């Protein structure tokens, strides 16, 4: 009985060791490459339990298939026109082709070295094709950050995918700095542009003011001429009326004075009015008695 137990135990140990030598598991966060005598046999990207020939016939190389974030150091590069800027670029990447990655890179640490070199080359090449005004500008419509990042992503993605089996998911410029001398020049340029815009606005305003003043003077002249003509016509009409009264005054002075007094009295007593004045004053004598007026023969 004791021998049977020992035999079963040994068989289990052998079985477990055999499974350990020929079986392996690929997790959800991994991808695996199986090589036979150093040559690739198959790639496994789905999580499952797999089998292989024991080492050294076949070996398993596992890779972390999750997303990695790599942030390059601050680096100075020149824009179109030789204006220096300092940028800090980051990428989100993963191992897309384990075989190509194993042959060209090998490890994640080595991949970061390759990424740094490629990012630096891409920055210099792409940023050198864009002017400084596309990075820093008082007009937001002229800033092309997104377009520049897309160009850098396309350039970097093609190289890393073809040569290293690395897939770039995202690329972005995290920081952008400008040295002191360039900052001074930029602000001087912006100040000059603002001054030019101010002068143009002032000139336009002065032109409009001159135009408005000219129109106002013209209207003023027309109104004055019209008013003078109207006044002349009224004055002529008044002179004609006065001439009639003068003629009537010459013909019958007493009747003319009577009519003038009647008119004055009507104007004075037009509204509720209290006046204390001697009754024998003109034209209130008319309230006591009417004068005897005889028409002239």
C-alpha positions in Angstrom: 0.0 0.0 0.0 2.8 2.3 0.9 4.5 1.6 -2.4 1.4 2.5 -4.4 1.2 5.9 -2.6 4.8 6.7 -3.3 4.3 5.7 -6.9 1.3 7.9 -7.3 3.1 10.8 -5.7 6.1 10.4 -8.0 3.8 10.2 -11.0 2.1 13.5 -10.0 5.5 15.2 -9.5 6.6 14.0 -12.9 3.3 15.1 -14.5 3.5 18.5 -12.9 7.1 19.0 -14.0 6.2 17.9 -17.5 3.3 20.3 -17.7 5.6 23.1 -16.4 8.1 22.3 -19.2 5.5 22.1 -22.0 2.6 24.3 -20.9 2.4 28.1 -20.4 -0.3 30.6 -20.0 -0.8 33.9 -21.9 -2.7 36.5 -19.8 -4.9 39.3 -21.0 -2.2 41.9 -20.7 0.4 39.8 -22.6 1.3 38.6 -26.0 3.7 35.7 -26.6 6.1 34.6 -29.3 7.2 31.0 -29.5 10.6 30.2 -31.1 12.1 26.9 -32.1 15.9 26.8 -32.0 15.8 30.6 -32.2 13.4 30.8 -35.1 9.8 32.1 -34.7 7.1 29.5 -34.8 3.9 31.3 -33.8 2.6 34.5 -32.1 -0.1 34.3 -29.5 -2.1 37.5 -28.7 -5.2 36.1 -27.0 -5.3 35.0 -23.4 -5.3 31.1 -23.1 -3.4 28.0 -21.9 -0.9 26.9 -24.6 1.6 24.1 -25.1 5.1 23.9 -26.5 8.0 21.6 -26.8 10.3 21.6 -23.8 13.4 23.9 -23.7 15.8 24.3 -25.3 13.8 23.1 -28.3 11.2 25.8 -28.0 11.2 28.9 -25.9 8.5 31.4 -25.0 9.0 35.2 -25.1 6.3 37.2 -23.4 5.6 40.9 -23.9 3.4 43.4 -22.1 0.7 44.3 -24.6 -0.7 47.1 -22.5 -0.4 50.8 -23.4 2.8 52.5 -22.3 3.4 56.2 -21.8 6.7 57.7 -22.8 7.5 61.4 -22.2 10.6 62.8 -23.9 12.8 65.3 -22.2 12.6 69.0 -23.0 14.4 69.6 -26.3 15.2 72.7 -28.3 14.4 72.8 -32.0 14.0 75.5 -34.7 10.9 76.5 -36.4 10.7 77.6 -40.0 12.7 80.8 -40.1 15.3 79.6 -37.5 13.3 80.7 -34.4 14.2 78.4 -31.5 11.5 76.9 -29.3 11.6 74.3 -26.5 9.1 71.4 -26.7 8.2 68.4 -24.5 6.5 65.6 -26.5 4.8 62.5 -25.1 3.5 59.3 -26.8 1.2 56.5 -25.9 2.4 53.2 -27.4 2.2 49.4 -27.3 3.9 46.4 -28.8 1.9 45.5 -31.9 4.2 42.9 -33.6 6.1 40.8 -31.0 8.4 39.2 -33.6 9.5 42.5 -35.1 9.8 44.0 -31.7 12.0 41.1 -30.4 14.3 41.2 -33.4 14.8 45.0 -33.5 14.3 46.2 -29.9 14.1 43.3 -27.5 13.0 45.0 -24.3 10.8 47.9 -23.2 13.8 49.8 -21.9 15.5 49.6 -25.3 12.2 50.6 -26.9 12.2 53.8 -24.9 15.7 54.6 -26.2 14.5 54.1 -29.7 11.4 56.2 -29.0 13.5 59.1 -27.7 15.7 59.1 -30.8 12.8 58.9 -33.2 10.8 61.6 -31.4 13.7 64.0 -31.5 14.2 63.4 -35.2 10.4 63.9 -35.9 10.3 67.1 -33.8 13.2 68.6 -35.8 11.8 67.5 -39.1 8.1 68.5 -38.7 8.5 71.6 -36.5 11.1 72.9 -39.0 8.4 73.0 -41.6 6.1 75.4 -39.6 6.6 79.0 -38.7 6.8 80.3 -35.2 3.4 82.1 -35.6 1.7 78.7 -35.9 2.8 77.9 -32.3 2.5 81.3 -30.6 0.1 83.9 -32.0 -2.4 86.5 -30.6 -4.9 85.2 -33.2 -6.1 81.7 -32.1 -7.2 80.9 -35.7 -3.5 81.0 -36.8 -2.3 78.5 -34.2 -2.0 75.0 -35.7 -1.1 72.8 -32.7 -3.4 70.0 -33.7 -2.3 69.9 -37.3 1.4 69.8 -36.2 0.7 67.0 -33.7 -1.1 65.0 -36.4 1.9 65.4 -38.8 4.3 64.3 -36.1 2.1 61.3 -35.3 2.0 60.2 -38.9 5.7 60.6 -39.4 6.6 58.7 -36.1 4.0 56.0 -36.5 5.2 54.9 -39.9 8.8 54.6 -38.8 8.2 52.8 -35.6 5.6 50.4 -37.0 7.7 49.4 -40.0 11.0 49.0 -38.2 10.2 48.1 -34.6 6.7 46.7 -34.5 5.5 49.5 -32.2 2.1 51.1 -32.6 1.7 54.7 -31.6 -1.8 55.5 -30.3 -1.4 59.1 -29.2 1.1 61.9 -29.6 1.0 65.3 -28.0 3.1 68.3 -27.2 2.9 68.6 -23.4 4.9 71.8 -23.0 6.1 74.6 -25.3 8.6 77.2 -24.0 10.4 80.1 -25.6 13.7 81.5 -24.4 14.0 85.0 -23.1 15.5 86.6 -26.2 12.8 85.2 -28.5 10.1 86.2 -26.0 11.3 89.8 -26.1 11.3 89.8 -29.9 7.8 88.2 -30.0 6.4 90.9 -27.8 8.1 93.6 -29.8 6.6 92.2 -32.9 3.1 91.9 -31.3 3.5 95.5 -30.0 4.4 96.8 -33.5 1.5 94.9 -35.0 -0.9 96.4 -32.4 0.5 99.9 -33.0 0.0 99.5 -36.7 -3.5 98.3 -36.1 -4.1 101.3 -33.8 -2.8 103.8 -36.3 -5.0 102.2 -39.0 -8.0 102.5 -36.7 -7.2 106.1 -35.8 -6.7 107.0 -39.5 -10.0 105.3 -40.4 -11.8 107.2 -37.6 -10.3 110.5 -38.7 -11.4 109.8 -42.2 -15.0 109.1 -41.0 -14.9 112.2 -38.8 -13.9 114.3 -41.8 -16.6 112.8 -43.9 -19.2 113.3 -41.2 -18.0 116.9 -40.5 -18.2 117.6 -44.3 -21.8 116.3 -44.5 -22.8 118.2 -41.4 -21.3 121.5 -42.8 -23.1 120.8 -46.1 -26.4 120.2 -44.3 -25.8 123.3 -42.1 -25.2 125.4 -45.2 -28.4 124.1 -46.9 -30.4 124.7 -43.7 -29.0 128.2 -43.3 -29.8 129.0 -46.9 -33.3 127.6 -46.6 -33.9 129.5 -43.3 -32.6 132.7 -44.7 -34.9 132.3 -47.7 -37.8 131.5 -45.5 -37.0 134.5 -43.2 -36.7 136.7 -46.3 -40.1 135.5 -47.5 -41.7 136.1 -44.0 -40.1 139.5 -43.8 -41.5 140.4 -47.2 -44.9 139.2 -46.1 -44.7 141.2 -42.9 -43.6 144.2 -44.8 -46.6 143.9 -47.1 -48.9 143.5 -44.1 -47.3 146.5 -42.4 -47.6 148.5 -45.6 -51.4 147.9 -45.5 -51.6 149.1 -41.9 -49.4 152.1 -42.6 -51.7 153.0 -45.4 -54.8 152.5 -43.2 -53.1 154.6 -40.5 -52.4 157.4 -43.0 -56.1 157.3 -44.1 -57.7 157.2 -40.6 -55.3 157.5 -37.6 -58.1 157.4 -35.0 -59.5 154.1 -36.4 -56.0 152.6 -36.6 -55.3 153.4 -32.9 -58.7 152.0 -31.9 -58.0 148.8 -33.7 -54.5 148.6 -32.1 -56.0 149.1 -28.6 -58.7 146.4 -29.2 -56.0 144.0 -30.3 -53.8 144.8 -27.2 -56.8 144.4 -24.9 -57.7 141.1 -26.4 -54.1 139.8 -25.9 -54.0 141.0 -22.2 -57.4 139.5 -21.3 -56.9 136.3 -23.2 -56.6 134.1 -20.0 -57.9 134.6 -16.4 -56.0 137.7 -15.5 -56.2 140.2 -12.6 -54.8 143.6 -13.4 -55.0 146.7 -11.1 -54.6 149.8 -13.3 -56.3 153.1 -13.6 -59.5 152.9 -15.6 -58.6 155.9 -17.7 -55.4 154.2 -19.0 -55.2 153.1 -22.6 -56.6 150.7 -23.8 -59.0 150.2 -20.8 -60.9 153.4 -21.6 -62.7 151.2 -24.1 -64.3 149.3 -21.2 -66.0 152.6 -20.0 -67.2 154.0 -23.3 -66.6 153.5 -26.9 -65.1 156.4 -28.7 -67.1 158.3 -31.3 -65.6 157.3 -34.6 -66.9 158.8 -37.7 -66.0 157.4 -41.0 -64.1 159.8 -43.2 -66.0 161.1 -46.2 
